[in-house]
């Protein structure tokens, strides 16, 4: 679970609802497209706030940056039907969001599950994109240990999805990573984000994480600049697996020292610098 480094938007950013031909999505936007436009796609249990630390430095680097809540995720509405959250539906949403931005070509960044959604969108239609960054997102399903944890969570959501606060309390109580208390404002935000996310979205996307096939060879055939960026440790997709995937893709590879699954939140300045460097090189 990503924990934003801050909860207030920088002065250069604004929050609004992006209207597309597939519905309305809550976004944070910063910057002007001097050097280009980027769309940031969050991961499982995440939200646009996971990228809040990237907004100001990327705007300062000359980029218009838009971070989005997917359908049924935190502040974006979504139906109580699992079929609405199939990977292909989420990929179509992403393409609609890209069209709505009105940019020529967009740099696409997908974190974790967001990387799988971004990959599916690019494989469907790469034309709207200037580059693809897979951030802490691997070639196929998550590690076996994380699959087991996700299966338990999906089962709990199927049984108790109408009582999201109870699932949240149980999940936090049994996760060793959550034993250290969060600051009160962050704890309130994390709880509010969880209970505001549609249970069926979490069920369907959780199943994607435990069943996604390897599509690396297919993606490698897409002529698009690619970057694989991660922390030095990753519990969802081990770092050596990400190294191997980057090689198979012919992609650039960046490891953000001192971070784990969410370098965007854990070291936003370093992560933003790596993204801007890659985007600059991709558009020369």
C-alpha positions in Angstrom: 0.0 0.0 0.0 1.5 3.3 -1.1 1.6 6.1 1.5 1.8 9.6 0.0 4.7 11.7 1.4 2.2 14.6 1.8 -1.5 15.2 1.5 -1.7 18.8 0.4 -1.3 19.7 -3.3 1.6 22.0 -4.2 0.6 25.5 -5.3 1.3 24.6 -8.9 -1.3 21.8 -8.9 -5.1 21.6 -9.0 -7.7 18.9 -8.4 -10.7 18.5 -10.8 -12.9 15.9 -12.6 -11.7 15.0 -16.0 -14.6 14.3 -18.3 -14.1 11.6 -21.0 -16.2 9.6 -23.4 -16.1 6.7 -20.8 -17.1 8.7 -17.7 -15.6 11.2 -15.2 -12.3 10.6 -13.4 -10.8 12.5 -10.4 -7.4 13.9 -11.3 -4.6 16.0 -10.0 -2.8 18.2 -12.6 0.3 20.3 -12.5 2.5 22.2 -15.0 2.3 23.3 -18.6 3.2 21.1 -21.6 6.4 22.9 -22.5 8.2 19.6 -23.0 5.2 17.3 -23.0 2.3 15.7 -21.1 2.3 12.7 -18.8 -0.4 10.5 -17.4 0.3 8.7 -14.1 -1.7 5.6 -13.3 -1.8 4.3 -9.7 -1.7 0.7 -8.4 -3.9 -1.7 -6.4 -5.5 0.0 -3.3 -3.8 3.2 -4.5 -4.9 6.6 -5.8 -3.7 9.7 -7.6 -2.3 10.9 -4.2 0.5 8.4 -4.5 2.1 10.7 -7.2 1.6 13.9 -5.2 5.3 14.2 -4.5 6.1 14.1 -8.3 3.8 16.9 -9.4 6.0 19.9 -8.5 9.4 18.7 -9.7 7.9 17.4 -13.0 6.1 20.6 -13.6 9.3 22.5 -12.9 11.0 20.2 -15.5 8.5 21.5 -18.1 5.9 18.8 -18.1 2.1 18.9 -17.7 1.5 16.0 -15.3 -1.9 14.4 -14.7 -2.4 11.7 -12.0 -5.7 9.9 -12.1 -8.1 7.8 -9.9 -9.3 4.9 -12.1 -13.0 4.0 -12.2 -14.2 2.9 -8.8 -10.9 4.0 -7.2 -11.1 6.5 -4.3 -12.7 9.7 -5.8 -13.7 8.3 -9.2 -17.2 6.7 -9.3 -17.8 3.2 -10.5 -20.5 0.5 -10.6 -21.0 -2.4 -8.2 -20.3 -4.9 -11.0 -17.1 -6.9 -11.3 -17.2 -7.0 -15.1 -16.8 -3.2 -15.2 -13.3 -3.6 -13.8 -11.9 -6.2 -16.2 -8.4 -5.3 -17.4 -9.6 -4.5 -20.9 -12.2 -2.1 -19.5 -9.6 -0.3 -17.5 -7.3 -0.1 -20.5 -10.1 1.5 -22.5 -10.7 4.0 -19.7 -7.0 4.9 -19.9 -7.2 5.5 -23.6 -10.3 7.7 -23.1 -8.4 9.7 -20.4 -5.5 10.2 -22.8 -7.9 11.4 -25.5 -9.5 13.8 -23.0 -6.2 15.4 -22.2 -6.0 16.7 -25.8 -2.3 16.3 -26.0 -0.4 15.2 -29.1 1.3 12.2 -27.5 1.4 11.3 -23.8 4.1 9.9 -21.6 2.4 7.0 -19.8 3.5 5.9 -16.3 1.9 2.9 -14.6 2.7 2.0 -11.0 2.3 -1.7 -10.0 -1.3 -2.7 -11.1 -1.3 0.6 -13.0 1.6 -0.8 -15.1 -0.5 -3.8 -16.1 -3.3 -1.5 -17.1 -0.9 0.7 -19.0 0.6 -2.2 -20.8 -2.9 -3.4 -21.8 -3.7 0.1 -23.2 -0.4 0.3 -25.2 -0.9 -3.2 -26.6 -4.4 -2.1 -27.7 -3.3 1.2 -29.2 0.2 2.6 -28.8 -0.4 5.6 -31.1 -1.4 8.1 -28.4 1.7 7.6 -26.4 5.2 9.0 -26.5 6.7 6.5 -24.0 5.8 3.9 -21.4 7.2 3.6 -17.9 6.5 0.5 -15.9 7.1 1.5 -12.3 7.4 -1.4 -9.8 5.3 -3.5 -12.2 6.4 -6.9 -13.5 6.0 -9.2 -16.5 3.1 -11.3 -15.2 1.3 -12.2 -11.9 2.8 -11.0 -8.6 5.0 -13.2 -6.5 3.6 -16.4 -4.9 3.7 -14.9 -1.4 1.8 -11.8 -2.5 -0.7 -14.0 -4.5 -1.6 -15.8 -1.3 -2.1 -12.5 0.5 -4.2 -11.1 -2.3 -6.3 -14.2 -2.5 -7.2 -13.8 1.2 -8.1 -10.2 0.6 -10.3 -11.0 -2.4 -12.1 -13.7 -0.4 -12.7 -11.2 2.4 -14.1 -8.6 0.0 -16.4 -11.2 -1.6 -17.7 -12.2 1.8 -17.7 -8.7 3.5 -17.5 -6.1 0.8 -20.4 -4.1 2.2 -18.4 -3.6 5.4 -15.2 -2.1 4.1 -14.3 -0.5 7.5 -14.2 -4.0 9.1 -12.0 -5.4 6.4 -9.7 -2.3 6.7 -9.3 -2.8 10.5 -8.6 -6.5 10.1 -6.1 -5.9 7.3 -4.2 -3.3 9.2 -4.1 -5.4 12.4 -2.6 -8.4 10.6 0.0 -6.7 8.4 3.4 -6.4 10.0 4.2 -3.4 7.8 1.4 -1.5 9.4 2.4 -2.0 13.0 4.0 1.4 13.3 1.3 4.0 13.6 0.8 6.5 10.9 0.4 10.2 11.5 -3.2 11.0 12.3 -3.9 12.8 9.0 -2.3 10.1 7.0 -4.2 7.3 8.9 -7.5 9.1 8.2 -6.7 9.5 4.5 -5.7 5.9 4.1 -8.9 4.7 5.8 -11.0 7.1 3.8 -9.4 6.0 0.5 -10.0 2.3 1.3 -13.7 2.7 2.2 -14.3 5.0 -0.8 -13.0 2.4 -3.3 -15.6 0.2 -4.8 -15.2 -3.4 -3.5 -15.8 -4.9 -6.9 -12.9 -2.9 -8.3 -10.6 -4.4 -5.7 -12.0 -7.9 -6.3 -11.5 -7.7 -10.1 -8.1 -6.0 -10.0 -6.9 -8.4 -7.3 -7.7 -11.3 -9.6 -5.7 -9.5 -12.3 -2.7 -9.4 -10.0 -2.8 -13.1 -9.3 -3.5 -14.3 -12.9 -2.0 -11.9 -15.4 0.0 -13.8 -18.1 3.4 -12.8 -19.3 3.0 -10.4 -22.2 6.6 -9.1 -22.4 7.4 -10.5 -25.8 4.2 -8.9 -27.2 5.1 -5.5 -25.6 8.7 -5.7 -26.8 7.4 -5.6 -30.4 5.7 -2.3 -29.8 8.1 0.5 -31.1 7.8 2.8 -28.1 10.6 4.1 -25.7 10.3 2.1 -22.5 11.6 2.5 -19.0 11.5 0.0 -16.1 11.8 1.8 -12.8 11.7 0.3 -9.4 13.0 0.5 -5.8 15.9 -1.5 -4.7 13.6 -4.0 -3.0 10.2 -5.1 -4.2 7.8 -7.6 -2.6 5.4 -7.8 -5.5 7.9 -8.5 -8.3 11.4 -9.3 -7.2 14.0 -6.8 -8.5 16.0 -9.5 -10.5 12.7 -10.3 -12.3 12.3 -6.6 -13.2 15.9 -6.5 -14.4 15.2 -9.5 -16.6 12.0 -7.9 -17.9 13.9 -4.7 -18.8 16.3 -6.8 -20.8 13.6 -8.6 -22.7 11.9 -5.3 -23.5 15.0 -3.5 -24.6 14.0 -0.9 -22.0 16.0 1.5 -20.0 16.4 0.5 -16.3 16.4 2.7 -13.2 16.7 1.5 -9.6 15.9 4.2 -7.0 18.2 3.4 -4.1 16.7 3.2 -0.6 13.2 2.6 -1.8 10.9 -0.4 -2.1 7.6 -0.8 -4.0 6.7 2.9 -4.2 9.7 5.0 -5.2 7.2 7.6 -6.4 6.1 8.1 -2.8 9.3 7.1 -1.0 11.8 9.2 -3.0 9.7 11.5 -5.2 12.5 14.0 -6.1 14.9 11.2 -7.4 12.0 9.4 -9.1 10.9 12.7 -10.8 14.4 13.4 -12.0 14.7 9.9 -13.5 11.3 10.3 -15.3 12.1 13.7 -16.7 15.5 12.5 -17.9 13.9 9.6 -19.7 11.1 11.7 -21.2 13.6 14.3 -22.4 15.6 11.6 -24.2 12.4 10.0 -25.6 11.3 13.2 -27.4 14.6 14.4 -28.9 
